């Protein structure tokens, strides 16, 4: 496990972005909401349904982005790591360092425990040809196919 920390999810999203990115935010469209993520080179926002209380965020390196049968929903996006990352919410991020390379980044959500609403897992798996994929519908994800592969930066 690379990181494991509690988060209070602001703006119903989890962010992953390269540390040098000046403005870490993306504009979401209805298509982004339906697929559960908004992506641009060096940044991705993953949707989290509105809920009360904290969640737990786990970050790991994995051999593959295989779906855990316990997952409530899951999506996969390409991510090129060129420097340390910032991972967390709009108001609180943690620095996470990974080996430089190309990855499939798989986001899976699991039922919470007594003290958290959800356990959210970000798994980075090396790939020569990373791709976008809806792995499992659920939460706010209502489509089986990726509708948009790009998002405009928020300024």
C-alpha positions as CSV (number, residue, x, y, z in Angstrom):
1,X,0.0,0.0,0.0
2,X,1.4,3.4,-1.0
3,X,-1.0,5.5,1.0
4,X,-4.0,5.0,3.2
5,X,-5.7,8.0,4.8
6,X,-9.2,9.3,5.8
7,X,-10.8,11.9,3.6
8,X,-13.8,14.1,3.9
9,X,-15.0,14.2,0.3
10,X,-15.6,17.8,-0.9
11,X,-17.5,18.6,-4.1
12,X,-18.3,14.8,-4.5
13,X,-14.9,14.0,-6.1
14,X,-11.5,12.5,-5.5
15,X,-8.6,14.1,-7.4
16,X,-5.3,12.7,-8.7
17,X,-2.9,15.1,-10.4
18,X,0.7,15.8,-11.1
19,X,2.3,17.9,-8.4
20,X,3.4,20.7,-10.6
21,X,-0.1,21.3,-12.0
22,X,-1.1,24.9,-11.4
23,X,-4.9,24.6,-11.2
24,X,-6.0,21.1,-10.2
25,X,-9.6,21.1,-11.3
26,X,-11.8,20.0,-14.2
27,X,-15.2,21.1,-15.5
28,X,-17.7,18.2,-15.4
29,X,-20.4,17.7,-18.0
30,X,-23.5,15.4,-17.7
31,X,-21.4,12.8,-19.6
32,X,-18.6,13.0,-17.1
33,X,-21.1,12.5,-14.2
34,X,-22.7,9.5,-16.0
35,X,-19.3,7.8,-16.5
36,X,-18.0,8.7,-13.0
37,X,-14.9,10.6,-14.0
38,X,-13.4,13.7,-15.8
39,X,-9.9,13.3,-17.3
40,X,-7.3,15.5,-18.8
41,X,-3.6,14.8,-19.3
42,X,-2.0,14.8,-15.8
43,X,-5.2,15.1,-13.8
44,X,-8.3,13.0,-13.2
45,X,-11.4,13.5,-10.9
46,X,-13.4,10.5,-9.8
47,X,-17.0,10.9,-8.7
48,X,-18.2,10.0,-5.2
49,X,-22.0,10.0,-4.5
50,X,-23.1,12.6,-2.0
51,X,-22.9,11.1,1.5
52,X,-22.5,12.0,5.2
53,X,-19.2,11.4,7.0
54,X,-15.7,10.6,6.1
55,X,-14.3,8.0,3.7
56,X,-11.0,6.1,3.5
57,X,-8.7,6.5,0.5
58,X,-6.3,3.7,-0.3
59,X,-3.6,4.0,-3.0
60,X,-1.6,1.0,-4.2
61,X,0.5,-0.5,-7.0
62,X,-1.2,-3.5,-8.5
63,X,-0.3,-6.2,-11.1
64,X,-3.6,-5.5,-12.9
65,X,-6.7,-3.4,-12.6
66,X,-8.8,-6.5,-12.0
67,X,-12.2,-5.8,-10.5
68,X,-12.6,-6.8,-6.8
69,X,-16.0,-8.7,-6.5
70,X,-16.8,-6.5,-3.5
71,X,-16.6,-3.3,-5.5
72,X,-19.8,-1.2,-5.7
73,X,-18.5,0.6,-8.8
74,X,-15.2,0.9,-10.8
75,X,-13.6,2.8,-13.7
76,X,-10.2,2.8,-15.3
77,X,-8.3,5.6,-17.0
78,X,-4.8,6.0,-18.4
79,X,-2.3,8.0,-16.2
80,X,1.2,8.9,-17.1
81,X,3.3,9.5,-14.0
82,X,6.2,11.9,-14.6
83,X,6.6,13.3,-11.1
84,X,5.1,12.9,-7.6
85,X,1.3,13.1,-7.4
86,X,-1.2,14.9,-5.2
87,X,-4.1,12.7,-4.3
88,X,-7.2,13.6,-2.2
89,X,-9.9,16.2,-2.3
90,X,-10.2,19.8,-3.5
91,X,-9.2,21.0,0.0
92,X,-6.8,18.3,1.2
93,X,-4.3,16.3,-0.8
94,X,-1.4,14.0,0.1
95,X,1.8,13.7,-1.8
96,X,2.3,10.2,-3.2
97,X,5.4,9.1,-5.2
98,X,5.2,6.3,-7.8
99,X,7.8,5.1,-10.2
100,X,7.7,7.1,-13.5
101,X,5.8,5.3,-16.2
102,X,2.5,4.7,-17.9
103,X,-0.3,3.2,-15.9
104,X,-3.9,2.1,-15.9
105,X,-5.4,3.8,-12.9
106,X,-8.4,1.9,-11.6
107,X,-10.8,3.5,-9.1
108,X,-13.0,1.2,-7.1
109,X,-15.4,2.0,-4.3
110,X,-16.3,-0.4,-1.5
111,X,-18.9,-0.3,1.3
112,X,-17.9,1.6,4.3
113,X,-17.3,0.3,7.8
114,X,-18.5,1.6,11.2
115,X,-16.4,4.7,10.9
116,X,-16.4,5.6,7.2
117,X,-19.1,5.9,4.4
118,X,-16.9,4.3,1.7
119,X,-13.5,2.8,1.2
120,X,-12.1,4.2,-2.1
121,X,-9.2,2.5,-3.8
122,X,-6.9,3.9,-6.4
123,X,-4.8,1.1,-8.0
124,X,-1.9,1.9,-10.4
125,X,-0.9,-0.9,-12.7
126,X,1.9,-0.6,-15.3
127,X,0.7,-0.8,-18.9
128,X,2.3,-0.2,-22.3
129,X,-1.1,0.8,-23.7
130,X,-3.3,2.2,-20.9
131,X,-7.0,2.7,-21.7
132,X,-10.3,4.1,-20.6
133,X,-12.9,1.6,-19.3
134,X,-16.1,1.5,-17.3
135,X,-15.4,-1.6,-15.2
136,X,-18.6,-1.7,-13.2
137,X,-21.7,0.5,-13.0
138,X,-22.9,1.7,-9.7
139,X,-23.1,4.7,-7.5
140,X,-23.6,7.6,-9.9
141,X,-22.1,5.7,-12.9
142,X,-25.1,4.9,-15.2
143,X,-23.3,4.0,-18.4
144,X,-21.4,0.9,-19.6
145,X,-19.2,2.9,-22.1
146,X,-16.9,5.9,-21.8
147,X,-18.7,8.9,-23.1
148,X,-16.0,11.6,-22.9
149,X,-12.2,11.1,-22.8
150,X,-11.4,14.7,-22.1
151,X,-12.4,17.6,-19.8
152,X,-11.7,21.3,-19.8
153,X,-9.6,22.7,-17.0
154,X,-11.4,24.7,-14.3
155,X,-9.9,28.1,-14.0
